[in-house]
Amino acid sequence: MTDPVADAPADQAFSPDTVTSPDTATLIEETPRPGGLAAALWDFDGTLADTEPIWIAAEYELIPRLGGEWNDHHAHQLVGNDLIDSGTYIAQVIGRDDLSPAWIVEQLLQQVVEYCRTNPIPWRPGAVELLESLRLAGVPCALVSASYRELLDVIIGRLPEGSFVTSVAGDEVTRGKPDPEPYLLACEKLGVRPQDCVVLEDSPPGSRSGHDAGATVVVIENFVPVPELPNQIRVRSLEELDATSLAELVARSASDRADTKGDSGEVDRRGADAF
């Protein structure tokens, strides 16, 4: 298996320093949580772990073999996207309509999976500590990613047991991010309302997905700028957060939303009344 890091072009080199049981919703409902925070819903690539460079290196390794050219502009268009949409974009850019998007995705996925199996995971600063803070506070976490189940299982297996109560992979939804389906499915699995949850995201598609699901979105920008949206909070690093501060963010957002609803007479997000 080709190592996506070792084979990246010199000018692009980098050094990346369970399904819910039937009783899970009941157990979650009985667990006291800080400030009424129902759950924390985590993006993976770029938020939980700094894996975007691994994907980008895999793209730089694969695309020349397919006869195409690649650059950072194109690579950044894929950040946070549904993987099939990314495969479609690559095929169009390199003029290979004979290649299926699913085949392109599989080539990239196998490189990233192999890297994550055999190398230290480049967790984002403060990510593992925040997961532990939430676990100790009784706040359930779900991993919600465009990446496929094969990769998520590797990542979850590298974390302390119980870090995530459930997860939603990109190959388990009909419509990936920026559609709200992934986050709505995570809330359904957890038995919680999206407006009582925090979504942690670093990309425009993911931020839009969480927003349209009805959650408070905490943006931690990484590779690409993320447009402003209502009920969105920005922090520089996960190191600034713990379970208590996340609960305070949700409470503040809920208060602001109540004020907005009182002024307009309606809720401005699609998922807010879904549960």
Protein Blocks (a to p, Z undefined) as FASTA:
>chain_A
ZZfklmpcfklgccdfbacdfklmmmmmmpccehhiabdcddfehplpccklmmmmmmmm
mmmmnopacdfklmmmmgopafklmmmmmmmmnopakbcfklmmmmmmmmmmmmmmmgcc
dddehklmmmmmmmmnopacddddfbdfklmmmmmmmpcehkambdcdfklcfbdcfbfk
lmmmmmmmnopafklpccddfbfklmmmmmmnopacddddfkbccdddehiacdfbfklp
cfklmmmmmmmmmmmmmmmmmmnopafbfklmmZZ
